[in-house]
Amino acid sequence: MEEIEGTVDSIIFASADGRFSVFRLHPERQHGVVNVTVNAPVPLVGQQLHLSGEWIVHPRFGEQFRAEYMVTAAPTSAAGIERFLASGAIEGIGQAVARRIVAKFGQDALDIIEKQPGRLQEIDGIGKKTAEKIYKSYTAQSELREVMLWLETHGVSGAYGARIFKQYGSFAVDVLEHNPYRLTREVDGIGFTTADAIARGVGMAGDDTSRIAAGLDYALLQISLSGHCCIPEQPLVERTAKLLHVDSEFVWEVLREQLRMERLAQDAIGGLNLIYPQYLYIAETKTAESLLYLKEQAEPLLVDTPAELVSEWESSTKLVLAAKQREAVEAALTCGIFVLTGGPGTGKTTVVRAMLDLLHMQGLEILLGAPTGRAAKRLAETTGQKAVTVHRLLEAQGVRDNDTRSMFARDEDEQLEADVIILDEVSMMDIVLMQHFLAAVPAGCHVILVGDVDQLPAVGPGAVLKDILRSEVIPSVRLTEVFRQSEESAIVRNAHAINAGHIPVCSPGSDFQFMEIDDAAATAQSIVELCERVLPEQGFSPLLDIQVLSPMHRQVCGVENLNRLLQAALNPPSPAKAEFANSTQIFRLGDKVMQTRNNYTKNVFNGDIGFIERLEESLVTVRYSDELVVDYERNELGELQLAYAMSVHKSQGSEYPIVILPLVPGHYIMLQRNLLYTAVTRARQRVILLGTRAALNTAVSNDRTKKRYTLLAERLSHTLD
């Protein structure tokens, strides 16, 4: 790394979360200024900095110094001190006051503020209260510098300093020195690895109790990211011991202590003891309690003859329901909680419409929701009624996901106002979201859950829909017969064939095709050719009608590489197109992009797809629809990713005219029946599979879906040990 020292001249950009900044620096013993970027809070104008990093040439902004480490010090020259005081960093001081302070005290100005703040009253315009304000503000800045310096001297980037200081204030260094693992629970963006580095820096022993407790928490976090709510204690101990490089006996001792102190939770089934992080144990137990309460306590709808009402509806709509469909509609009129599941073409939409019509006839207030924005939009289109995301329904606060106390405005204290709530695409809901939704359901309300249990489970922990059905406690109907005209569609026939473990019937020119290609690179190039030339020649828009999906993010046929290839083909660079590059991707004017997290301030949600219509030095504008145009500052671009290709998981809840899916040997670990089934059921008009026959056979035959450790079904059926 190269090193430079200098004084901060001006600030170009500072992200709101304090994780990235761009500024101009006056290097010592050099003329002019240099632009500096750093993944850290913005420094103060006039501050002296020591930077370590490298020189780079940005494609648009030219030469920059990309700093990896930044150590700050108080400015020493009178001019530097004046710039620092005039920067607005110190409350009570503006440009005019800064000039008078330096004129009076010169290079001793900062020492006067820190050690003799009463002397500030010697300056015209500064009274006792203002002097106290200046002293307190400057002291806070000094403490922040102390935290950042402490981190740097212990081998940890000072980029974390502002977040740590914001959380702990004057006690920050004390926490760092005596209990650094608190940071993993209490400071956003600091995980176990960073806290462990800090702990090593202060000489904490590898078998320290707090380190092992944090290691258990980290192991459980990794387990939850794989969809589990809990895990048997033996593999948890082994995983933690391997992570920390300590003897498993130490881990057993700390685990027992954590359970005794109720920092972790446990339950048993079949003699197997399973360990939970507390928040998932609470989510699972409360979800079970709420479901059972709804089953028993929902207000009767006072419908004496539901069968007659259904017959009247059939007469008025000139539709005839099959036996299972009638059973489902009648159940919606009598059950406090009811589950409707079924695959494509089985008539779920018709049943939901019938339910809505009959429930409205009873004069009931009905709310409609779905886990994602696209799923909610589809529900609204198919029912003709307003539908919103579950997060919007609950009035999410946009706080950290693990801050369960204040995540939603709608909760058990401020519940939803409805007689009936219908949720679609429930297979996508994890246990935590379901817990919060059920907590906000008012007493006496009826809940109808709709989804396809054979699709991929939620990305988050739990298998809620599958567990509810597995318990056989909650009333449910599974639709299996294909009714609509699309039973003649090869897409629907093959979806059901795949679900039954049969190889799909594919033929060239049909709406379900398989292109056998042995090489992954050739497969990727064929995808580009389909999107760039073949399908557009048939009248399809490569950006609006075609969606490329992939089982994985990495490898030649993964989401990341396919996005690069498709971007180069469909939206190549040109002098007329502005672009912005970050560490992982290039955004270009006209790009197809996807929002990757819920943003309630901007009213965009995880999975929403739009197009970049304006790109300036500090602002990117994305058009999602005629009504929704959203501006992103540079520090917010982490919420976006290119969307020429996306993962099958991200496609859930959406439909596209054409779906293209590579199936190659390199994706072996992800080739499962429910993934293939989910992918092909996203298509309305055509499915194109590319890859090897062996990979297709593997995907169809592999029904060994990864087991998720959950006990929701057992809690519902009261079968725990």
Secondary structure as UniProt FT lines:
FT   STRAND          2..14
FT   TURN            16..17
FT   STRAND          21..27
FT   TURN            28..29
FT   STRAND          34..38
FT   TURN            45..46
FT   STRAND          48..58
FT   TURN            59..61
FT   STRAND          62..73
FT   HELIX           78..86
FT   TURN            87..88
FT   TURN            91..92
FT   HELIX           95..105
FT   HELIX           106..108
FT   HELIX           109..115
FT   HELIX           117..122
FT   TURN            124..125
FT   HELIX           128..153
FT   TURN            154..155
FT   HELIX           158..160
FT   HELIX           161..168
FT   HELIX           169..171
FT   HELIX           172..178
FT   TURN            180..181
FT   HELIX           182..186
FT   TURN            188..189
FT   HELIX           192..201
FT   TURN            202..203
FT   TURN            206..207
FT   HELIX           209..225
FT   TURN            226..227
FT   STRAND          231..232
FT   HELIX           233..244
FT   HELIX           248..260
FT   TURN            261..262
FT   STRAND          264..269
FT   TURN            270..271
FT   STRAND          272..277
FT   HELIX           278..297
FT   HELIX           306..317
FT   HELIX           323..332
FT   TURN            333..334
FT   STRAND          337..342
FT   TURN            344..345
FT   HELIX           348..361
FT   TURN            362..363
FT   STRAND          366..370
FT   HELIX           373..383
FT   STRAND          388..389
FT   HELIX           390..393
FT   TURN            394..395
FT   TURN            401..402
FT   TURN            404..405
FT   STRAND          420..423
FT   HELIX           426..428
FT   HELIX           431..439
FT   TURN            443..444
FT   STRAND          446..451
FT   TURN            453..454
FT   HELIX           464..471
FT   STRAND          476..479
FT   HELIX           485..488
FT   HELIX           490..499
FT   TURN            500..501
FT   TURN            508..509
FT   STRAND          512..516
FT   HELIX           520..529
FT   HELIX           530..534
FT   HELIX           535..537
FT   TURN            538..539
FT   TURN            542..545
FT   STRAND          546..550
FT   TURN            556..557
FT   HELIX           559..570
FT   TURN            575..576
FT   STRAND          579..581
FT   STRAND          586..588
FT   TURN            589..590
FT   STRAND          592..595
FT   TURN            600..603
FT   TURN            606..607
FT   STRAND          609..615
FT   STRAND          619..623
FT   STRAND          629..633
FT   HELIX           634..639
FT   STRAND          640..642
FT   STRAND          645..647
FT   HELIX           648..651
FT   TURN            652..653
FT   STRAND          656..663
FT   HELIX           665..670
FT   HELIX           673..680
FT   TURN            681..682
FT   STRAND          683..691
FT   HELIX           693..701
FT   HELIX           712..717
//
